[in-house]
Amino acid sequence: MGFVILLLLTFTTLPLSSSDPNDEACLTQLSQTLKDPLNNLQNWTKSTFANPCSGFTSYLPGATCNNGRIYKLSLTNLYLQGSISPFLSNCTNLQSLDLSSNSISGPIPQDLQYLVNLAVLNLSSNRLEGEIPQQLALCAYLNVIDLHDNLLTGQIPQELGLLARLSAFDVSNNKLSGPIPASLGNRSGNLPRFNATSFGGNKDLYGYPLPPMKSKGLSVLAIVGIGLGSGLASLVISFTGVCIWLKITEEKMAAAEEGKIGQFMPDY
């Protein structure tokens, strides 16, 4: 009897399961910045944000829970618009973020650097603009960075090559420019290497492993050579013409002088 009473007392003194305030802020802000024209996220309501998880069970479509915390967000191909909230960084237990195949615009928030447990980042096939944040290199556990088919500009941050766990990387079909960082294009040792398909479709991006850029028109040396050749040819033609003119003039003058002398010579 005493054991049963002790057991009941133990259970009554245990704290009740409650949501993490950071997760609640994260989900609330994300729902406010994303636009859902087809109402695919109809269950994403304030009341659910207050308690989105129960252990490993999630009450939010597209969310996966782990021990009462948001562990994974996968909102793909839902025709979502709007932008990515920087407050997404409040989901500090997040290990996978997949917002691919939507119409999300705006920049990639620098605040994603605070998702220190993030292993998968897939924002591909959207309308994201601006530069790739170099701060993503602070997410040391990143295995996947997939940003293909967006409108990203600027250069690929050198710092991303420091991600030792990075095994999948794709920034193809953007508007990136400049050289491909050697730390990404020429990975050595046991680090996975990325081929040209990871970087293709960026008009002003160059460097290994992309093929050499094709020459557009005549090179500078060819143009200079043609110019010098044309100048030399013109000079030779001009010099030849002057020589011929001088020769003809000289012959005419000689003939004229000969005629004058003949007039004054006496007849014998």
Secondary structure, 3 states (H helix, E strand, C coil): CHHHHHHHHHHHHCCCCCCCHHHHHHHHHHHHHEECCCCCCCCCCHHHHCCCEECCEECCCCEEEECCEEEEEECCCCCCEECCCHHHHHCCCCCEEECCCCCCEECCCHHHHHCCCCCEEECCCCEEEECCCHHHHHCCCCCEEECCCCEEEECCCHHHHHCCCCCEEECCCCEEEEECCHHHHCCCCCCCCCCHHHCCCCCEEECCCCCCCCCCCCCHHHHHHHHHHHHHHHHHHHHHHHHHHHHHHHHHHHHHHHHHHHHHCCCC
